[in-house]
Amino acid sequence: MSRWFGQKEIELLAPVGTFEIFKEVIQAPCDAVYLGGPAFNMRLMRKGYNFTLEEITEAVGMAHSLGKKVYVTVNNLLSEAEVEGAREYLRFLEQARVDALIVQDFAVLALVKEMGLRLPLHASVMMNVHNLEMVKALQELGVTRVVTSREMDLQTARYIHAVSGMELEYFIHGDMCVAHGANCHYSSYVFGMSSSRGKCMKPCRWDYRVKKDGSVYPAEYPLAVKDMYMYEHIPELIESGICSFKIEGRMRDASFVLMLVNSYADAIDRYIGDPVGFNRAQDAQFLYEHRKRDFSTAYAFGKPGLANINRRYEGTGKFYSTGRVFSTPTPEKEMSDQRISEVRGCLSGVLEKARTPLQKQAGARLSVRVNNMAQAWMALEEGVDDVYLSGDVFLPDLPFTKADIESLCAAKGRSRMILGLPRMMSELHFEQYAQLLGGGERLDLDGLLVTNLGAVHAFRELGYPMLGDVSLNIYNHLAADFYGAQGLDRVTVSPEITAGHLGDLLMHARVPLEMTVHGSPTVMYMEHDLYENTELMEAVGEEDNRYVRNDILVLMTDKGENPVYRDQHGRNHLLLSKELCLLPLVPELIGAGVGCFRIEGAPYSVHDLRTVIQAYRQAQTRRAEAKTVDAMELRPVFAGYTLGSLQFN
């Protein structure tokens, strides 16, 4: 089955969560379905959902008999322990003749290539593909389709398709995330439930209060976005070069999915049959009356602002088939001496099983990401090994200028000056950084901190050493090896990695690894601008912030305050209410093979950041002196300390 508008093939792609749902939906007027198997996918939270191996085989046969396709999601991050199982699963999927895999982890691409499999590969939305350079790089790796970033507007999609010819898949209806794909780590830090490994506990749908400048604002669910709704915009989707219209909903029941498939199929067919006389609004009221959440076109036509935030049924569980919400605001676990001791034991065991030479290092480097010139000068005074000039500067500080970079490079001494790139890079960003780095006299930089595959593809020919930032989300040695083969000298471990999985990674690692050990890392990175709440709403109360300046917006629950910083690009960075602190684990981390310790310095004053740097310098020097929590020569600036994802097994 296929649909054509002129020379453009159009696919209506439906979600199916169980084999019973599949048997109904495959008979409906969709062109393809996507589903998950028993493991390695982003819908592992709900028991009884996903397909057995036998059901996958039968589903493929049924779909092919009807001229339809089956795509299988292999779209979560793999731990080291899962790599061998993934090999067997991929071999099975090829034998089952599935039509493509939807993948996030570059380890899967590596396995498919290593095993000589002929499985078509589609880049998952969790790859967060958001620029042309990423698409070009993926084409070179053999990827045949990209599920675009949820934040990609149709104008950008049209440009990317026109230049690259890549097949583009676009979400047209259903549940959306407020954060960029694979850029939400909140669930991992608080629950040990990775949102990149199919176990997200949905902290974006908690009840928060917004507070800024001493005022409290009435935004009960400020991160809870509406459902995507593109039913009335079929013409714009086709004109933009979108080839696959994707409905979200692998956790929805059959009747709901069928309603969406029948409605969108009818709209597409009506437009193909009579594009000039197409009635956009026909049957739109029916979908509206049967909605779960309210509707939004999200980023399809530009940044939606507060119009993207939902209130219908939030907190009631009515939008889940099970009638329950995933989680409620929960305090981070306390950092305990017992858990520190357990993590030490886990890391110490790495030395006994080491399979690579990384554990034989004499010491570790210290890096710090700075947000302004005062922090940068102080870091040089302290002799920090690698100073990262942030590409996402938190306001009210201003971006580093060329003159700033030149003055710091001239005075860097033995320190290395590394220029960080924005986490999300638009086509404009590529033009700007190409001009800065290659448009004139070469800067005396010691490297680039790259944040996405597109940046690697675009700038590796300039000759600057490249280091991988946290947004590359390295969870296994195959992904690290992939980026090593792309020319990166060092990569940063995923912030979602647990203690046991970190130990496994270190045992297999062949590429030098960096790890964020201190600060309040960004746990949710988003285009949605929470500061608009305070610009467009009237305050309902007064209350000062407890730990950060009053001009910094915070999200409050009865469990704590999470600061939110806006960067120079207008993007928001939600931070933990506590500080990550791995100071007691420094000796074991060095011994296990972590080659560089990173401090996220942006939220700190110069004085507080200097104190943190000195504490880690001392810990690196006195490796034999393992400290308990009470004995740490450091006091938190925020609400307390946490081990982050390492507090979980």
C-alpha positions, 0 to 999 in steps of 0.5 A, a space after each residue: 500500500 502506498 500513497 502518492 502526491 505527484 512524485 512524493 510518496 507518503 506513508 501513514 505510520 501507526 503505533 502498535 503496542 501489543 499483537 492484539 492491537 496490531 491485528 486490528 490496526 494493520 487492517 486499517 488504512 495505514 501504510 506501516 506500523 512500528 512496534 517494540 520487541 521484548 527488550 531494547 526499546 523506549 516503552 519498557 515501563 508497561 507490563 504486557 506491552 511490546 511483542 514477543 519474538 514469535 509475534 514479531 515474526 507473525 506480524 511481519 508476515 501479516 503486514 507483508 501479505 497486505 503490502 505494508 511495512 513493519 518497523 521495529 524500535 531498537 531505540 534505547 541506550 545499551 549497557 555493556 551487559 546488553 551488547 551480546 543480547 543485542 547481537 542475537 536480537 539484531 540477527 533475529 530481526 534480519 531473519 524476521 525480514 522487518 523493514 527497518 530498525 528505529 535506533 538511538 544508540 550508535 552501538 546499534 549501527 556499529 553492530 549492524 555493520 560489524 555483523 554484515 546485516 542488511 537491516 535498513 536503519 532509521 534514526 530515532 527521535 532520540 538521536 535528536 537530529 536537528 540540522 543538515 550536518 547531522 543528516 549528511 553524517 547519518 547518510 554517510 553511515 548508511 541511515 536511510 531515514 531520520 525521525 526529526 527532532 520534535 523541535 524541528 519546524 517544517 521550514 527547516 525540514 523542507 530545507 534539509 530534505 531539499 538539500 540532502 534528499 533524506 527521507 524525513 519522518 515527522 510526528 503528526 499526533 500524540 504525546 510529546 516531550 517538553 525536553 529535547 530528545 535524549 536531553 532529559 536526565 531528571 528521571 535518572 538522577 531521582 529514580 535511577 530510571 533512564 529516560 533514554 533507556 525506556 523507563 522515564 518516570 515523567 517528571 515533566 508532568 509533575 505539579 510545580 510552582 513557578 517562582 521568580 523575582 520574589 513572586 510566585 506564578 500560577 502555572 500548575 503544570 509548566 512542563 506538561 505539553 499538549 498533544 501534537 495535532 497536525 490533522 488540519 495541516 496535511 498540505 504543509 506536511 507534504 509540501 515540506 518533504 515529510 515522507 512518513 506521517 508518524 502517530 505516537 501511541 504505542 501505549 494506547 488501546 486499539 480503539 484510540 489508535 484506530 480512530 487516529 489512523 482512520 481520521 488521518 488516512 481520510 484527510 490524506 486521501 481527501 487532500 490527494 484526491 482534491 488538493 484545491 478543494 481540501 476541507 482542512 476542518 472536516 471531522 476536526 471537531 470529532 478528534 477534538 471531542 475525543 482528545 486525551 490532552 488538548 492540542 497543539 501544532 508544537 514547533 511545526 510553525 515556530 516556537 509555540 510558547 505557553 500555547 504548548 502547555 496543557 492543563 486538561 487532565 494533568 495530574 489525574 491519570 486520565 490520559 493513560 490507559 491504566 488510569 494512573 500517573 507515572 510518578 509524583 514529585 519525589 526528593 532526591 536520595 540522600 548521599 549516604 556513607 553506605 551507598 558511597 562504600 557500595 559504589 567504591 566496591 563496584 568501581 574497585 572491582 573494575 581493576 580486577 577485571 580490566 580488559 583495557 589499558 585505561 585503568 593503568 593511568 597515573 592520574 586524571 585531568 580536571 576540566 571545568 565548564 565556565 560561564 563568564 570571563 571571571 570564572 575563566 581567569 580564576 580557572 587559569 589561576 588554579 591551573 585547571 587542565 582543561 577550561 571549557 568556554 560554554 557554548 550555552 552561556 547562562 544569562 545574564 552573562 554574555 557569550 564569549 567574544 573572539 577577543 575574549 577567546 584570544 586573551 584567554 588563549 594568550 594567558 593559558 599557560 599549561 592549561 588547555 583552552 577548549 571552545 564549547 559548542 551549543 548543545 543544539 546547533 541550527 544552520 545559523 550556528 554552523 555559519 557563525 562557528 564556521 566563520 569564527 573557526 575557519 574564516 580568518 586567522 586560526 585561533 590558538 584553541 586547544 580543541 572543541 567540545 562538540 555536542 552533536 554528530 553534525 558538529 563533528 562532521 562539519 568541523 573535523 577538517 579544521 584540524 582542532 582536536 575534538 572532545 565529546 560533550 555529555 549530549 553524545 550520551 555515551 553508555 557503552 564502549 561501542 558508542 565511545 569507539 564510534 566517536 573515537 573513529 570519528 576523530 574524538 580524543 575523549 568522550 564524556 560518559 552519559 549522565 544517566 549511567 548507573 554505578 554498575 553500568 559505569 563499572 562495566 563501561 570502564 572495563 571495556 573502554 578503549 577511548 579515554 573517558 571524561 565524567 561530570 563529577 560536580 555541579 548542578 548539571 542540566 537535567 532537562 534541556 528545552 526550547 520551551 521558555 519558562 520565563 514567559 510564565 513570569 512575563 505573561 502571568 500575574 503573580 499570586 504570591 510572594 516568596 524569595 528563592 532559597 539558594 539562587 538569586 531571585 532573578 533566577 526562575 525556580 520550579 518549586 515542589 514541596 520537595 525542593 527548588 529546581 533552578 532554571 537558567 535561560 541561555 543566550 539562545 533562549 533555551 532553558 536549562 532545568 537544574 537539580 535542586 541538589 549538587 552532584 558531588 562525587 568527591 568521595 569517589 575520586 580515588 576509585 574513579 581514577 583507579 577504574 579508568 576515568 581520565 578526566 573529571 569535569 566540574 559544571 561551573 556555570 551556576 557558581 560564584 567565582 569564590 564558590 567555584 574556586 573552592 570546588 576546584 581546590 577540593 578536587 585538586 586536593 582529592 586527586 593529589 591525595 588519592 589514598 585518602 578516601 573521605 566520608 560525607 561528613 569529612 568532605 572539605 566542602 559545603 553545598 551551595 544548593 540544597 545538598 549533595 547527591 550522587 546522581 545516577 551513581 546512587 543506583 545499581 
